[in-house]
Amino acid sequence: MKSADETAIAILAWLANEPELLSRFLALTGTDPDSLRTAIGEPGFMGGLIAFLMDHEPTLMAFCAATQTQPEEVVRAHHLLSGASDFEDS
């Protein structure tokens, strides 16, 4: 099982190969492509990546299918990076 950060990075890597979705994510977050490298280390940004998928089930399912990731793993990462305390990152 991936850590929450690894899941967020996997989402970003997947989005990099989905130009329309990446453009939408950047527009929604106000991030430009040059800022991505710096933003990756910020917990809020990582949580935003996961929230982007969580807000649109077809996108979530497309990511899961393309990366063989269980949707529950994305939900777990979302809880961890959004500050919920009922999950442990192990």
Secondary structure as GFF3:
##gff-version 3
##sequence-region A 1 90
A	DSSP	alpha_helix	4	16	.	.	.	ID=ss1
A	DSSP	alpha_helix	19	29	.	.	.	ID=ss2
A	DSSP	three_ten_helix	33	35	.	.	.	ID=ss3
A	DSSP	alpha_helix	36	39	.	.	.	ID=ss4
A	DSSP	alpha_helix	43	54	.	.	.	ID=ss5
A	DSSP	alpha_helix	57	67	.	.	.	ID=ss6
A	DSSP	alpha_helix	71	81	.	.	.	ID=ss7
###
